[in-house]
Amino acid sequence: MSIITVVCCLMALSLSMMQKYTEIDPNAAYSMAFQSVGMKWAKYLVALGALKGMTTVLLVGALGQARYTHIAQAHMIPPWFALVHPKTGTPINATLLMTISSGLIAFFSSLDVLASLLSVSTVFIFMMMAVALLVRRYYVREVTPGINQLKLVIFLLVIIASSMGTSAYWGLRPNGWVGYVQRTPKVWGVPLVPWLPSWSVAINIFLMGSLGPPAFIRFGICTVAMLVYYILVGVHATYDMAHQQQKLDALKVKNEDEDKEEKA
């Protein structure tokens, strides 16, 4: 991630050195920038690299279909999607579901709509991960004192509100953290806490603020629909599945104990 971050920063620096910020083409930034400095041949290399990048992203996305098998095993979606092909070992039904669904959505939607919706969803998840990291580092149930829990809530609100204010200010006009003793992570840790997660929250909210209102409307509709499904279906399905698994585990232990008694 560090290498990717450095490369992205260098790319942004080279782009701004070739063209003024106000003259950058949002639809083909690098192609038009190379053309503006007389390197017309470079725009074909950029197009080829973009095509290669999109193909790689699609292939990587296809590898993630296996997670729908685990979701189906937990009965969040019908268990039929948990079927694994006996010969290839691939989640065939989950792959068919996502392939057909993605094809239909892509066929009946425009690229800008999908790009904005995916962008706001991804950035929102990154922002929530940074907030979760702060909560995980500074809060332990039944261990953290009430005063420190209150401090954590206040600081999180300050970080999120100030980030939203910065984003709103930038959108409307284009042209204090006080830490306290934190617990030591038991398994792994992130450096520069709370500063690094706070910057992550600020940057992600800033990126969300650069998107148009339609993206947030679509994101809100999709989020509400998924929450309704999760509350009405997913919670009950996973709860029943967990209890069923506990009964099976208890029955298995009981049978093992009976076998040991018979052998004795």
C-alpha positions as CSV (number, residue, x, y, z in Angstrom):
1,M,0.0,0.0,0.0
2,S,2.9,2.4,0.7
3,I,4.3,1.8,-2.7
4,I,0.9,2.3,-4.4
5,T,0.4,5.5,-2.4
6,V,3.8,6.9,-3.5
7,V,3.1,6.0,-7.1
8,C,-0.3,7.6,-7.1
9,C,1.2,10.8,-5.6
10,L,3.9,10.9,-8.3
11,M,1.3,10.4,-11.0
12,A,-0.8,13.3,-9.6
13,L,2.4,15.4,-9.4
14,S,3.3,14.7,-13.0
15,L,-0.2,15.4,-14.2
16,S,-0.4,18.8,-12.5
17,M,3.1,19.7,-13.9
18,M,1.9,18.9,-17.5
19,Q,-1.4,20.8,-17.2
20,K,-3.0,23.4,-14.9
21,Y,-5.5,22.0,-12.5
22,T,-8.4,23.9,-14.0
23,E,-7.5,22.5,-17.5
24,I,-7.4,18.8,-16.7
25,D,-10.0,16.8,-18.6
26,P,-11.9,14.7,-16.0
27,N,-12.8,12.1,-18.7
28,A,-9.3,11.5,-20.0
29,A,-6.9,13.3,-17.8
30,Y,-3.6,11.7,-18.7
31,S,-4.4,11.2,-22.4
32,M,-5.2,14.9,-22.9
33,A,-2.3,16.0,-20.7
34,F,0.2,14.1,-22.8
35,Q,-1.5,15.5,-26.0
36,S,-1.2,19.0,-24.6
37,V,2.6,18.7,-24.3
38,G,3.0,17.3,-27.8
39,M,3.3,13.6,-26.8
40,K,0.3,12.3,-28.8
41,W,1.7,8.8,-29.0
42,A,1.6,8.5,-25.2
43,K,-2.2,8.7,-25.1
44,Y,-2.4,5.3,-26.8
45,L,-0.1,3.8,-24.2
46,V,-2.3,5.3,-21.5
47,A,-5.4,3.9,-23.1
48,L,-3.8,0.4,-23.3
49,G,-2.8,0.7,-19.6
50,A,-6.3,1.7,-18.6
51,L,-7.7,-1.3,-20.5
52,K,-5.3,-3.6,-18.8
53,G,-6.1,-2.1,-15.5
54,M,-9.9,-2.6,-15.9
55,T,-9.4,-6.2,-17.1
56,T,-7.3,-6.9,-13.9
57,V,-9.9,-5.3,-11.7
58,L,-12.7,-7.5,-13.3
59,L,-10.6,-10.6,-12.8
60,V,-9.8,-9.7,-9.2
61,G,-13.5,-9.1,-8.6
62,A,-14.4,-12.5,-9.9
63,L,-12.1,-14.1,-7.3
64,G,-14.1,-12.6,-4.6
65,Q,-17.2,-14.6,-5.4
66,A,-16.1,-17.2,-2.9
67,R,-17.3,-15.0,0.0
68,Y,-20.9,-15.4,-1.2
69,T,-20.5,-19.1,-0.5
70,H,-19.9,-18.3,3.2
71,I,-22.8,-15.8,3.2
72,A,-25.0,-18.6,1.8
73,Q,-23.8,-21.1,4.4
74,A,-24.9,-18.6,7.1
75,H,-28.3,-18.4,5.3
76,M,-28.0,-14.7,4.7
77,I,-29.0,-15.7,1.1
78,P,-30.5,-19.0,0.0
79,P,-28.2,-21.9,0.8
80,W,-28.4,-23.0,-2.9
81,F,-25.7,-20.4,-3.6
82,A,-23.3,-22.2,-1.3
83,L,-23.0,-25.1,-3.8
84,V,-19.4,-25.8,-4.8
85,H,-18.8,-27.6,-8.1
86,P,-17.4,-31.1,-7.3
87,K,-14.9,-31.1,-10.2
88,T,-13.6,-27.5,-10.3
89,G,-14.1,-26.6,-6.6
90,T,-15.5,-23.2,-7.6
91,P,-18.7,-21.6,-6.2
92,I,-20.6,-22.1,-9.4
93,N,-24.1,-20.8,-8.3
94,A,-22.7,-17.7,-6.6
95,T,-20.5,-17.0,-9.6
96,L,-23.6,-17.3,-11.9
97,L,-25.6,-15.0,-9.6
98,M,-23.0,-12.3,-9.6
99,T,-22.2,-12.6,-13.3
100,I,-25.8,-12.4,-14.4
101,S,-26.7,-9.6,-11.9
102,S,-23.6,-7.6,-12.9
103,G,-24.4,-8.0,-16.6
104,L,-28.0,-6.9,-16.2
105,I,-27.0,-3.9,-14.1
106,A,-24.3,-2.9,-16.6
107,F,-26.6,-3.3,-19.5
108,F,-29.3,-1.1,-18.1
109,S,-27.2,1.5,-16.3
110,S,-24.8,4.2,-17.5
111,L,-21.1,4.2,-16.6
112,D,-21.2,7.5,-14.7
113,V,-24.0,6.3,-12.5
114,L,-22.2,3.1,-11.6
115,A,-18.9,4.8,-11.1
116,S,-20.3,7.4,-8.7
117,L,-22.3,4.8,-6.7
118,L,-19.3,2.5,-6.4
119,S,-17.0,5.4,-5.4
120,V,-19.2,6.6,-2.6
121,S,-19.8,3.1,-1.3
122,T,-16.1,2.3,-1.3
123,V,-15.0,5.5,0.3
124,F,-17.7,5.2,2.9
125,I,-16.5,1.7,3.8
126,F,-12.9,3.0,4.1
127,M,-14.1,5.8,6.4
128,M,-16.0,3.4,8.6
129,M,-13.0,1.2,8.9
130,A,-10.9,4.1,10.2
131,V,-13.6,4.9,12.7
132,A,-13.8,1.3,13.7
133,L,-10.1,1.3,14.2
134,L,-10.3,4.2,16.7
135,V,-13.2,2.5,18.5
136,R,-11.3,-0.8,18.7
137,R,-8.1,0.9,20.0
138,Y,-9.8,3.1,22.6
139,Y,-12.8,1.2,23.8
140,V,-13.2,-2.2,25.5
141,R,-16.5,-3.3,26.7
142,E,-16.8,-3.4,30.5
143,V,-13.2,-2.2,30.8
144,T,-13.1,1.4,29.5
145,P,-14.3,3.9,32.1
146,G,-17.4,5.9,31.3
147,I,-15.5,9.2,31.2
148,N,-13.1,7.8,28.5
149,Q,-16.0,6.4,26.6
150,L,-17.6,9.8,26.6
151,K,-14.2,11.3,25.4
152,L,-14.1,8.8,22.5
153,V,-17.6,9.7,21.3
154,I,-16.8,13.4,21.5
155,F,-13.5,13.1,19.6
156,L,-15.2,10.9,16.9
157,L,-17.9,13.5,16.5
158,V,-15.3,16.3,16.2
159,I,-13.3,14.3,13.6
160,I,-16.3,13.5,11.5
161,A,-18.0,16.9,11.8
162,S,-14.7,18.8,11.0
163,S,-14.1,16.6,8.0
164,M,-17.6,17.2,6.8
165,G,-17.2,20.9,7.3
166,T,-13.9,20.9,5.3
167,S,-15.6,19.0,2.5
168,A,-18.6,21.3,2.5
169,Y,-16.4,24.4,2.5
170,W,-14.4,23.0,-0.5
171,G,-17.5,22.2,-2.4
172,L,-19.2,25.6,-1.8
173,R,-16.0,27.6,-2.4
174,P,-13.6,25.7,-4.7
175,N,-10.9,28.4,-5.0
176,G,-7.9,19.4,18.0
177,W,-7.3,16.2,18.8
178,V,-6.4,15.7,22.5
179,G,-5.3,12.2,23.1
180,Y,-5.4,10.1,26.3
181,V,-3.8,6.9,27.4
182,Q,-4.7,4.1,24.9
183,R,-4.5,0.4,25.4
184,T,-1.7,-1.6,23.7
185,P,-3.0,-3.8,20.8
186,K,-2.8,-7.5,21.6
187,V,-2.5,-8.9,18.1
188,W,-1.6,-6.1,15.7
189,G,-1.5,-2.4,15.6
190,V,-1.6,0.6,13.3
191,P,1.1,3.3,13.7
192,L,0.4,6.9,14.4
193,V,-3.0,6.3,16.2
194,P,-5.1,8.4,16.4
195,W,-3.6,10.7,13.8
196,L,-3.4,8.3,10.8
197,P,-7.1,7.1,11.2
198,S,-8.2,10.6,11.7
199,W,-6.6,11.7,8.5
200,S,-8.2,8.7,6.8
201,V,-11.6,9.8,8.0
202,A,-11.0,13.3,6.8
203,I,-9.7,12.3,3.4
204,N,-12.5,9.8,2.7
205,I,-15.2,12.3,3.7
206,F,-13.5,14.9,1.5
207,L,-13.6,12.5,-1.4
208,M,-17.3,11.7,-0.7
209,G,-18.0,15.4,-0.7
210,S,-16.6,15.7,-4.2
211,L,-19.3,13.5,-5.6
212,G,-22.7,14.8,-6.7
213,P,-26.0,14.6,-4.8
214,P,-27.4,11.8,-7.1
215,A,-24.6,9.5,-5.9
216,F,-25.7,9.9,-2.2
217,I,-29.4,9.5,-3.1
218,R,-28.6,6.2,-4.8
219,F,-26.3,5.1,-2.0
220,G,-29.0,5.9,0.5
221,I,-31.6,3.9,-1.3
222,C,-29.3,0.9,-1.7
223,T,-28.3,1.1,2.0
224,V,-31.9,1.3,3.2
225,A,-32.9,-1.7,1.0
226,M,-30.0,-3.8,2.3
227,L,-30.7,-2.8,6.0
228,V,-34.4,-3.8,5.6
229,Y,-33.4,-7.1,4.1
230,Y,-30.8,-7.7,6.8
231,I,-33.2,-6.8,9.7
232,L,-36.2,-8.8,8.3
233,V,-34.3,-11.8,6.9
234,G,-30.6,-11.9,7.6
235,V,-30.7,-11.5,11.4
236,H,-33.2,-14.3,11.9
237,A,-31.6,-16.6,9.4
238,T,-28.1,-16.3,10.9
239,Y,-29.5,-16.6,14.4
240,D,-31.4,-19.8,13.6
241,M,-28.3,-21.2,11.8
242,A,-26.0,-20.4,14.7
243,H,-28.3,-22.2,17.2
244,Q,-28.7,-25.1,14.8
245,Q,-24.9,-25.4,14.6
246,Q,-24.6,-25.3,18.4
247,K,-27.1,-28.1,18.7
248,L,-25.2,-30.2,16.2
249,D,-21.9,-29.5,18.0
250,A,-23.5,-30.5,21.3
251,L,-24.9,-33.7,19.8
252,K,-21.5,-34.5,18.3
253,V,-19.9,-34.1,21.7
254,K,-22.6,-36.3,23.3
255,N,-22.1,-39.1,20.8
256,E,-18.3,-38.9,21.3
257,D,-18.8,-39.2,25.1
258,E,-21.1,-42.2,24.6
259,D,-18.6,-43.9,22.3
260,K,-15.9,-43.4,24.9
261,E,-18.1,-44.9,27.7
262,E,-18.9,-48.0,25.5
263,K,-15.2,-48.6,24.8
264,A,-14.4,-48.2,28.5
